[in-house]
Amino acid sequence: MTRRFNKPFTQQEPISEAAIARAVEIMRTGRLHRYNVAEDEISEASLLEQEYAAWQGARYCLACTSGGQAIQIALRAAGVKPGDAVLANAYTLAPVPGALHAAGARPVLVEIDQDWHTDLADLEAKAEASGAKFFLLSHMRGHIADMDAVVEICERRRLVLIEDCAHTMGAHWNGVRSGNHGRVACFSAQTYKHINSGEGGLLTTDDPELAARAIVHSGSYMLYGRHGAAPDEETFRRVRLDSANLSARMDNLRAALLRPQLAVVDENFVRWNERYGVLEQGLRRSPHLRLPERRQHEAFVGSSIQMQTPGLDRVAILRFVAACAERGVELKWFGDDEPRAFTSRYDSWRYLGEVPELPQTLAVLAHTLDMRIPLTFTMEDCAEIAGIVVDVLNGF
Ligand SMILES: *Cc1c(COP(=O)(O)O)cnc(C)c1O
């Protein structure tokens, strides 16, 4: 009899009772807006900012409505003006091109390599050809490029590095926390990321002027003095009339859900990596799958796993994905011509204008399959899932 896996791949763990209790407490006060504080009260959103800045090891933090909004705000606060060229790796999620578009940037998409990292030779070539002064680096699916090399290129070429850490909250490169390599970093607290408030975003930076601009952009009005991890009044006075209000504030309720999660997030990274390890070991049994080789300097968070199927053509991949689904295992194919659910390829972001030719990225994505690893899966679940994938693939 063939085994069928029967748990959903999109089921998160419940919000803790402590977080629920705090959220209820805040609802009882009615003070949900972050600037609606009682005398001498520090809002929940400000407390979250202080705690996240301390955890991340950054001077300043802004909590906002989503990861995508954090990116748009980061671009603007870093100085991107309409028409400015911005380098960005072509393999990412749709909120990234959306943020570039909203900021009026002219995206210059960069190729990825076999292991889903930005291709650094192409980055240099495109930087040279475009004259771009900004690089929005998305650590897509948690794969971290050689950040020592990236930082060297950015310094030499005077590129402002903006990091999208939606999948690398908690990861490190060479001992440095992901998000602390560039000028500014963006994180997401959307349900499928590493902390969950439904929607939510965080931005961190050590640059006081960038932080002040970001806070005013998020919609602080002239209440920026109530922020938790913010620069001084003097810095705000310099930028406050030049930064548009994008109304992207985080509310106290979401902050209440996130604070207790931040307290246990490091434990969750360990739990993710245990699950990743079991899946990886199981999937490596198939000679038909290629799994990423993680480098020594990369300490990643295994909240998803990617694999390549070099031996399958497009028709076979679709059949393989369908056969896995039949057995309850959900794989996403990044090479599909048709964007589906959360997954879309760069050539479907038509609003960006002319679609660039990125043959290497297309070739890698043509064989890229992706699987979520929710923490509601047990180790036994992960072993079973790997067994099913290997088993199905043997039949091809
Ligand atoms: C989720 C995600 C974001 C931000 O998403 P929001 O839903 O706006 O919080 C940004 N980049 C990547 C790569 C993502 O996966």
The ligand as an ORCA input file, in Angstrom:
! r2SCAN-3c Opt
* xyz 0 1
  C       7.613     37.360      2.175
  C       8.689     38.036      1.485
  C       8.827     39.438      1.519
  C       7.885     40.361      2.235
  O       6.613     39.908      2.227
  P       5.364     40.585      2.989
  O       4.287     39.610      2.712
  O       5.174     41.906      2.357
  O       5.704     40.692      4.438
  C       9.913     39.985      0.886
  N      10.817     39.223      0.245
  C      10.722     37.895      0.182
  C      11.791     37.121     -0.511
  C       9.651     37.257      0.787
  O       9.537     35.930      0.710
*
